[in-house]
Amino acid sequence: MRRFFAPLDSFTDGVVTLDADETRHLRDVLRLRPGDRVAVFDGAGGEFACDIVKIEKRSAMLAVVKRLDPASPESPLDLTLAAAILKHDRFDLVIQKAVELGVSSLIPLDVIRFDVRGKDAAKRLSRWRRITFEATKQCGRARLMEIAQPESFTAVMNDADPSATVMFSERDGGPLPSGIGKGKITAFIGPVGGWDDSELYAARERGIPIVTLGGRIVRAETAAISIAAILQHRFGDLN
């Protein structure tokens, strides 16, 4: 079935209403008609089989038939990536693949060796959320990955729980701890050029383990995607 998105407040008494964008896709792109059956997910983990009842210019009304199991179930690991912001479409790629790999939330970080400053990145927030939405539709998840407002490294580090946080670095780290987190992990992922010494010092002062994986040199976006996959394999359901 074709998949569409409608937030929770669009569901009322067994009826769901699609917004103008989703209606336009349903009517003009897919050319669906009343009586056709589609799937609608609510972004909070619910997915439903629905029959199209009425299509108007800026909305469509669908009748909820039954609850469905999402094609891509949520991982038992609540994984947050605190990732340094990258230029151009490199961060777009990180967001898209994080969704596919079951990441729960992503925090864009403003760091010392910045590619993009937080105030500039904030202008891209709506684009990042749109990428999240499209990737969620494509990969079969029913829960939208949360993307936070860009924050400074210091603010996020100060709020981090040392028992459920790990900082990945291309240098000065050790192996991945086996007992980190209990179903919830925040992973700090650095920028092009790596972390500044003061940022590594701040993590050590907080008691947060610094991890270096092997000796390969990879691009920052490759590191973010690889780390998400490694953590889902080690502590989640990617096995």
N, C-alpha and C positions, 0 to 999 in steps of 0.2 A: 504493500500500500504506500501511496505517497504520504510524506510526513509534513506536518505543519506545526507551528508553534503558537500557543496562546497562553498568556500568564494566568495564574490561578484565579484572579478576579474576573476573568472572562468566562468562567464556568458558573452557571446559575441554573439550579433545578433541572439538571439533565440536558442542558443546552450550552453550547460553547459558541462564542462569537469571535471570528477572526478579524484582525485589523485590516487597514487598507492595503498595506504591502503584501500580506499573506493572501488577501482576497484577490489582488491583482495577479499574483503568481498562480493561484488556483484557477482563475477564470481565463486570463489572457495567455499565459504561458502553457499551462497543462491542459487547458480547455476542458476542465471537469464540469459536470452538470449536476443538478439536483438528483438525488438517488444514488450517486457514486459514493463509495465508501473510502475513507481515508483514515490516517492515524494522526492524532494531535497529542503533542507532549506539552507539559506545563512548565518546564524548566526547573521544577522542584522534585523531579523523580517520577512523576506520574505520566503514563501514556495510555491513550484510549482510542478504540475503534469508534469512528463517528460517521454518520450518514449525512451528506449534504442536504439541507432542507431548503434553503433560500440563498440566492446570490444577488447582492445589490452592488451599487457602484463603489462603495467604500467599506463594505462589510459583508460577511457571509455567516449564515446561521447554520449550525450543525447539531444534530441530535447525538448525544453520547449513547453508544450501544453497549460497550463493555470495556473493562480495564484490560490492558495488554501488558505483557512483560517486555520491557525495552530490549531491542536487539543487542545493545551493549550495556550489560549490567554495571552498576557502580562498584568500584574497588572497595574492599574493606579498609584500605589505607586512606586516611584523610591527609592528602599530600598538598602542601603549599610550596610553590616555588617563589623565592624572593630573588628575582633575577635582575641584574644590571641592565638598564635600557640600552638597546642597540640601535644603530642608524637604519633608516630606510625600511626595506622589507625584511631585514634579518630578524627583527623582533616580531614581525607578523608571522614568520615561519615558526618561531618559538611558541607563540600563542596557539597556532593551529595544531601543532604536534602535541602540545601539552593537553589540549582537549582530547585528542585521539588516544593519548596514553592514560587518561583517567585522572588527571590532576584536578584537585578540588578548587584551588584558588591560586591566583598569581598576583604577586606584588611587584610592580615595576620599581626598581631601585635607582635613586640618584646617588652615584658614588664619586669618589675622588677622581679616578681615571675615567671620566665620563665620555660616552659617545654622544649622548643627548642629555641636556639638562632637564630636570623634572618639570620646570615651568613650560618648556617647549613640548615635552612629552604629554603634558596634560591636554594639549590640543588634539592629540591623537587618540584619546581615550575612547571616543565614540567609535572610531574606526576599529580599535582593538576589540571592543564589545561586539561589533558587527561580525568580525572574523570569528569570534567565539560562537556566536549564534549560528553562522553558516557551517562551521565545523561540527557543531553539535548535531545539526540536522543531518549532515552527511554521514557521520560515524555511528549514529544510532543511539547515542546517549539521550536520556530524558532529563538530565540535570545540567543546567548551565554552569560552566566554570565561572567563578567570581573573579573579576578583575578589579583590584583596588585602585584608588587614586595613587599616582606616583608619590613615593615617600623617600625620605633620606635614609641612607644606610644606618646612620646613628639612631634614628627613631625606631626603626624596625628591630635593630640589634638590641636596643634597650628593653624592648617589649618581649623579646624572645625567651622561651622556656628552655634553659640549657639541657634539660633532660630529653627534649623532643626536637632538638635543632642540630643541624650539622652544616658546616661551612666547607664547600669544595674549593680547592685551590690547586693551581698547577705546581706549587712548591710548598715546602715546609709543613707538609701534612703526613698523616699516617694512614693505616687501613681503615675501612669503614667499620665502625663499632657494630657488634652483633646485637646489642640490646637497646639500641636507640629507639625512643618513642614506644608507645603502646597503642599502635593503631593510628598515630598522628605524628607527622614529621613536617618540619619546615626546613627546606634546603636553600642555603644561600649560594648563589651562582654568580661568579664575577664577570667583569667587563673585558673588552679587548685590552690586552696588555696585562691582565691580572690584577689582583687586589693590591692596594697600597699597603706598606708595612704597618701603618697605623690602624688599618682595618683588621689585619690579621691579629694585631696586638689586642684590639678591642674584643675580638672573639675569644681569645685566650683568657682575658680578664674576666669574661662572663662564664668561663668554664665550658665553652662550646667547642666540641672536637673539630679539628681541621683535617680534612681528608684529601689525599692526593691519590688518584687512581692511575697506576701504571706510569709509563714514561712517554706516552704519545702526546704530540702537540696537535690540538684540534682547535677549530674556530669556536668562538664563544657560543654561537647558536647550536653547534654540534654538541658542545659540552652540556648545555641545558637539556637538550632532547635526550642525550645518552643517560644523563643522571636521572631523569624522570623514569626512563625505562629500567635502569638498574634498581632503583628504589621500589618500583612496582613489582619487579621480579623477586627482590629479596624480602619485601615486607607486605606486598599487596597480592594481586591475583594474576600477575603476568608470568605464568609458569607453564 
